[in-house]
Amino acid sequence: MRFKVLTREEDNSTGTSLKGYVNATYDQLIKAFGEPTYPNESGDGKVQFEWVFEYDGEPFTVYDWKTYDREYTINGLTRWNVGGSSNAERFIAKLKSLLK
């Protein structure tokens, strides 16, 4: 199974939507996957940080949603949204195993 964190240039996540959640802190995500693909607030302010992944050829994302507060996202958020364009159960299981 292929698992890769994508750069902005490789991002193919257009059209993804909420598929589930993963429990983790910002620090756990940084340690496991490095800096976010998108480390700056989205244009509408709804997302502070977003990682884009490719897993078995499918795009997936991990992001905060409507916290509107970078400090809270970094220091207090423990439930992150998982987006995708297909079923995300296997991807979420992989995330959980890598976050241990």
GUGUBA-602948 format. One record per residue: residue in one letter; residue number from 1; x, y negated, z of N, C-alpha, C, O in turn. Coordinates in steps of 0.1 Angstrom, whole numbers, plus 5000, padded with zeros to 4 digits. Layout:
[fiza 'A', NUM, [X, Y, Z], [X, Y, Z], [X, Y, Z], [X, Y, Z]]
...
//
This chain:
[fiza 'M', 1, [5008, 5012, 5000], [5000, 5000, 5000], [5009, 4988, 5000], [5018, 4986, 5008]]
[fiza 'R', 2, [5006, 4979, 4991], [5014, 4967, 4990], [5008, 4956, 4998], [4996, 4953, 4998]]
[fiza 'F', 3, [5017, 4949, 5007], [5012, 4938, 5015], [5023, 4927, 5014], [5035, 4929, 5016]]
[fiza 'K', 4, [5018, 4915, 5011], [5027, 4904, 5009], [5020, 4891, 5013], [5009, 4889, 5010]]
[fiza 'V', 5, [5028, 4883, 5020], [5024, 4869, 5022], [5027, 4861, 5010], [5039, 4861, 5006]]
[fiza 'L', 6, [5018, 4854, 5005], [5020, 4846, 4992], [5024, 4832, 4995], [5021, 4826, 5005]]
[fiza 'T', 7, [5032, 4826, 4986], [5035, 4812, 4986], [5024, 4804, 4979], [5015, 4810, 4973]]
[fiza 'R', 8, [5024, 4791, 4980], [5014, 4783, 4973], [5014, 4786, 4958], [5003, 4786, 4952]]
[fiza 'E', 9, [5025, 4788, 4953], [5026, 4790, 4938], [5020, 4803, 4934], [5015, 4805, 4923]]
[fiza 'E', 10, [5020, 4813, 4943], [5015, 4826, 4940], [5000, 4828, 4944], [4994, 4838, 4941]]
[fiza 'D', 11, [4995, 4818, 4951], [4981, 4818, 4957], [4971, 4822, 4946], [4970, 4815, 4936]]
[fiza 'N', 12, [4964, 4833, 4949], [4953, 4837, 4939], [4940, 4839, 4947], [4932, 4848, 4944]]
[fiza 'S', 13, [4938, 4831, 4957], [4927, 4833, 4967], [4914, 4826, 4963], [4905, 4826, 4971]]
[fiza 'T', 14, [4914, 4819, 4951], [4902, 4812, 4947], [4890, 4822, 4947], [4891, 4833, 4941]]
[fiza 'G', 15, [4879, 4818, 4953], [4867, 4826, 4953], [4866, 4836, 4965], [4856, 4844, 4965]]
[fiza 'T', 16, [4875, 4835, 4974], [4873, 4844, 4986], [4863, 4838, 4996], [4860, 4826, 4995]]
[fiza 'S', 17, [4858, 4846, 5004], [4848, 4842, 5014], [4850, 4850, 5027], [4857, 4860, 5027]]
[fiza 'L', 18, [4844, 4846, 5038], [4845, 4852, 5051], [4841, 4867, 5050], [4831, 4871, 5045]]
[fiza 'K', 19, [4850, 4875, 5055], [4848, 4890, 5055], [4849, 4896, 5069], [4845, 4907, 5072]]
[fiza 'G', 20, [4855, 4888, 5078], [4857, 4893, 5092], [4866, 4884, 5100], [4868, 4873, 5096]]
[fiza 'Y', 21, [4871, 4890, 5111], [4879, 4882, 5120], [4891, 4890, 5125], [4891, 4902, 5125]]
[fiza 'V', 22, [4901, 4883, 5130], [4912, 4890, 5137], [4916, 4881, 5149], [4916, 4869, 5148]]
[fiza 'N', 23, [4918, 4888, 5160], [4921, 4881, 5172], [4936, 4880, 5173], [4944, 4890, 5174]]
[fiza 'A', 24, [4941, 4868, 5174], [4955, 4865, 5175], [4957, 4850, 5179], [4948, 4842, 5177]]
[fiza 'T', 25, [4969, 4847, 5184], [4972, 4833, 5186], [4980, 4828, 5174], [4985, 4836, 5166]]
[fiza 'Y', 26, [4981, 4815, 5173], [4989, 4809, 5163], [5003, 4814, 5163], [5009, 4818, 5153]]
[fiza 'D', 27, [5009, 4815, 5175], [5023, 4820, 5177], [5024, 4834, 5172], [5034, 4838, 5166]]
[fiza 'Q', 28, [5014, 4843, 5175], [5015, 4856, 5170], [5015, 4857, 5155], [5022, 4865, 5149]]
[fiza 'L', 29, [5007, 4849, 5149], [5006, 4848, 5134], [5020, 4844, 5128], [5024, 4849, 5119]]
[fiza 'I', 30, [5025, 4833, 5134], [5038, 4828, 5130], [5049, 4839, 5131], [5057, 4841, 5122]]
[fiza 'K', 31, [5049, 4846, 5142], [5060, 4856, 5145], [5058, 4868, 5135], [5068, 4873, 5130]]
[fiza 'A', 32, [5046, 4871, 5132], [5043, 4883, 5123], [5045, 4879, 5108], [5050, 4888, 5101]]
[fiza 'F', 33, [5041, 4867, 5104], [5040, 4864, 5090], [5047, 4852, 5085], [5047, 4848, 5074]]
[fiza 'G', 34, [5054, 4845, 5095], [5061, 4833, 5091], [5051, 4821, 5090], [5040, 4821, 5094]]
[fiza 'E', 35, [5057, 4810, 5085], [5049, 4798, 5083], [5037, 4800, 5074], [5037, 4808, 5065]]
[fiza 'P', 36, [5026, 4793, 5077], [5014, 4794, 5069], [5017, 4790, 5054], [5025, 4782, 5051]]
[fiza 'T', 37, [5009, 4796, 5045], [5010, 4793, 5031], [5006, 4778, 5030], [5012, 4771, 5022]]
[fiza 'Y', 38, [4996, 4774, 5037], [4991, 4760, 5038], [4992, 4755, 5052], [4983, 4757, 5060]]
[fiza 'P', 39, [5004, 4748, 5055], [5006, 4743, 5069], [4999, 4730, 5072], [5001, 4725, 5083]]
[fiza 'N', 40, [4992, 4724, 5063], [4986, 4711, 5065], [4971, 4712, 5064], [4966, 4721, 5057]]
[fiza 'E', 41, [4965, 4703, 5071], [4950, 4702, 5071], [4944, 4702, 5056], [4950, 4695, 5048]]
[fiza 'S', 42, [4933, 4709, 5054], [4927, 4709, 5041], [4921, 4695, 5038], [4919, 4687, 5048]]
[fiza 'G', 43, [4918, 4692, 5026], [4913, 4679, 5022], [4900, 4675, 5030], [4898, 4663, 5033]]
[fiza 'D', 44, [4892, 4685, 5033], [4879, 4682, 5040], [4881, 4683, 5055], [4871, 4681, 5063]]
[fiza 'G', 45, [4893, 4687, 5060], [4895, 4688, 5074], [4890, 4701, 5081], [4891, 4702, 5093]]
[fiza 'K', 46, [4884, 4710, 5073], [4878, 4722, 5079], [4888, 4732, 5083], [4885, 4741, 5091]]
[fiza 'V', 47, [4900, 4732, 5076], [4910, 4742, 5079], [4923, 4735, 5082], [4927, 4726, 5075]]
[fiza 'Q', 48, [4929, 4739, 5093], [4942, 4733, 5097], [4954, 4741, 5092], [4964, 4735, 5088]]
[fiza 'F', 49, [4952, 4754, 5092], [4963, 4763, 5088], [4957, 4775, 5080], [4946, 4780, 5084]]
[fiza 'E', 50, [4964, 4780, 5070], [4959, 4791, 5062], [4971, 4800, 5057], [4980, 4794, 5051]]
[fiza 'W', 51, [4970, 4813, 5059], [4979, 4822, 5053], [4972, 4829, 5041], [4960, 4833, 5043]]
[fiza 'V', 52, [4979, 4831, 5030], [4973, 4838, 5019], [4981, 4851, 5017], [4994, 4850, 5017]]
[fiza 'F', 53, [4974, 4862, 5015], [4981, 4875, 5014], [4976, 4882, 5001], [4965, 4879, 4996]]
[fiza 'E', 54, [4984, 4891, 4997], [4980, 4901, 4987], [4981, 4914, 4993], [4992, 4918, 4998]]
[fiza 'Y', 55, [4970, 4922, 4993], [4971, 4936, 4998], [4964, 4945, 4988], [4952, 4943, 4985]]
[fiza 'D', 56, [4972, 4954, 4984], [4967, 4964, 4973], [4961, 4956, 4961], [4951, 4960, 4955]]
[fiza 'G', 57, [4968, 4945, 4957], [4964, 4938, 4946], [4952, 4928, 4948], [4948, 4921, 4938]]
[fiza 'E', 58, [4947, 4928, 4960], [4935, 4919, 4963], [4940, 4907, 4971], [4948, 4908, 4980]]
[fiza 'P', 59, [4934, 4895, 4969], [4937, 4884, 4977], [4929, 4884, 4991], [4917, 4887, 4991]]
[fiza 'F', 60, [4936, 4880, 5001], [4930, 4878, 5014], [4936, 4866, 5021], [4947, 4861, 5018]]
[fiza 'T', 61, [4928, 4860, 5030], [4933, 4848, 5037], [4930, 4849, 5052], [4921, 4856, 5056]]
[fiza 'V', 62, [4938, 4843, 5060], [4936, 4842, 5074], [4937, 4827, 5077], [4947, 4820, 5074]]
[fiza 'Y', 63, [4926, 4822, 5084], [4925, 4807, 5085], [4916, 4804, 5097], [4908, 4811, 5101]]
[fiza 'D', 64, [4919, 4792, 5103], [4910, 4787, 5113], [4898, 4780, 5106], [4900, 4776, 5094]]
[fiza 'W', 65, [4887, 4778, 5112], [4875, 4773, 5105], [4868, 4763, 5114], [4863, 4766, 5125]]
[fiza 'K', 66, [4869, 4750, 5110], [4861, 4739, 5116], [4865, 4737, 5131], [4857, 4735, 5139]]
[fiza 'T', 67, [4878, 4739, 5134], [4883, 4735, 5147], [4885, 4720, 5148], [4883, 4714, 5158]]
[fiza 'Y', 68, [4888, 4714, 5136], [4890, 4700, 5135], [4901, 4694, 5144], [4901, 4682, 5147]]
[fiza 'D', 69, [4910, 4703, 5149], [4919, 4699, 5159], [4932, 4708, 5158], [4931, 4720, 5163]]
[fiza 'R', 70, [4943, 4703, 5153], [4955, 4711, 5151], [4960, 4716, 5165], [4965, 4727, 5166]]
[fiza 'E', 71, [4960, 4707, 5175], [4965, 4711, 5188], [4957, 4723, 5194], [4963, 4732, 5199]]
[fiza 'Y', 72, [4944, 4722, 5193], [4936, 4733, 5197], [4939, 4746, 5189], [4941, 4757, 5195]]
[fiza 'T', 73, [4940, 4745, 5176], [4943, 4756, 5168], [4956, 4762, 5172], [4957, 4775, 5172]]
[fiza 'I', 74, [4966, 4754, 5174], [4980, 4759, 5178], [4980, 4765, 5192], [4986, 4776, 5194]]
[fiza 'N', 75, [4973, 4759, 5201], [4974, 4762, 5215], [4963, 4770, 5221], [4964, 4776, 5232]]
[fiza 'G', 76, [4951, 4770, 5215], [4939, 4776, 5221], [4932, 4786, 5213], [4925, 4795, 5219]]
[fiza 'L', 77, [4933, 4786, 5200], [4925, 4794, 5191], [4930, 4809, 5192], [4942, 4811, 5191]]
[fiza 'T', 78, [4920, 4818, 5194], [4924, 4832, 5194], [4916, 4841, 5185], [4918, 4853, 5184]]
[fiza 'R', 79, [4906, 4835, 5177], [4899, 4843, 5167], [4900, 4835, 5154], [4895, 4824, 5152]]
[fiza 'W', 80, [4906, 4842, 5144], [4908, 4836, 5131], [4899, 4843, 5121], [4897, 4855, 5122]]
[fiza 'N', 81, [4895, 4835, 5111], [4887, 4840, 5100], [4895, 4848, 5090], [4907, 4844, 5088]]
[fiza 'V', 82, [4890, 4858, 5085], [4896, 4866, 5074], [4888, 4865, 5062], [4876, 4868, 5062]]
[fiza 'G', 83, [4893, 4860, 5051], [4886, 4858, 5039], [4891, 4868, 5028], [4902, 4872, 5029]]
[fiza 'G', 84, [4882, 4871, 5019], [4886, 4880, 5008], [4876, 4880, 4997], [4865, 4874, 4998]]
[fiza 'S', 85, [4879, 4887, 4987], [4869, 4889, 4976], [4864, 4903, 4975], [4856, 4906, 4966]]
[fiza 'S', 86, [4868, 4911, 4984], [4863, 4925, 4985], [4863, 4929, 5000], [4866, 4921, 5008]]
[fiza 'N', 87, [4859, 4941, 5002], [4858, 4946, 5016], [4872, 4945, 5023], [4882, 4948, 5017]]
[fiza 'A', 88, [4872, 4939, 5035], [4884, 4936, 5042], [4888, 4946, 5053], [4897, 4943, 5061]]
[fiza 'E', 89, [4880, 4956, 5055], [4883, 4965, 5067], [4897, 4970, 5067], [4904, 4970, 5078]]
[fiza 'R', 90, [4902, 4975, 5056], [4916, 4981, 5056], [4926, 4969, 5058], [4936, 4971, 5065]]
[fiza 'F', 91, [4924, 4958, 5052], [4933, 4946, 5054], [4933, 4942, 5069], [4944, 4940, 5074]]
[fiza 'I', 92, [4922, 4941, 5075], [4921, 4937, 5089], [4928, 4947, 5098], [4935, 4943, 5107]]
[fiza 'A', 93, [4926, 4960, 5095], [4933, 4970, 5102], [4948, 4969, 5101], [4956, 4970, 5111]]
[fiza 'K', 94, [4953, 4966, 5089], [4967, 4963, 5086], [4972, 4951, 5094], [4983, 4952, 5100]]
[fiza 'L', 95, [4964, 4940, 5094], [4968, 4928, 5102], [4970, 4932, 5117], [4980, 4929, 5123]]
[fiza 'K', 96, [4960, 4939, 5122], [4960, 4943, 5136], [4973, 4951, 5139], [4979, 4949, 5150]]
[fiza 'S', 97, [4976, 4960, 5131], [4988, 4969, 5133], [5001, 4960, 5133], [5010, 4963, 5140]]
[fiza 'L', 98, [5001, 4950, 5124], [5013, 4942, 5123], [5014, 4932, 5134], [5025, 4927, 5137]]
[fiza 'L', 99, [5003, 4929, 5140], [5003, 4919, 5151], [5006, 4925, 5165], [5008, 4917, 5174]]
[fiza 'K', 100, [5007, 4938, 5165], [5010, 4945, 5178], [5025, 4943, 5182], [5029, 4948, 5192]]
//
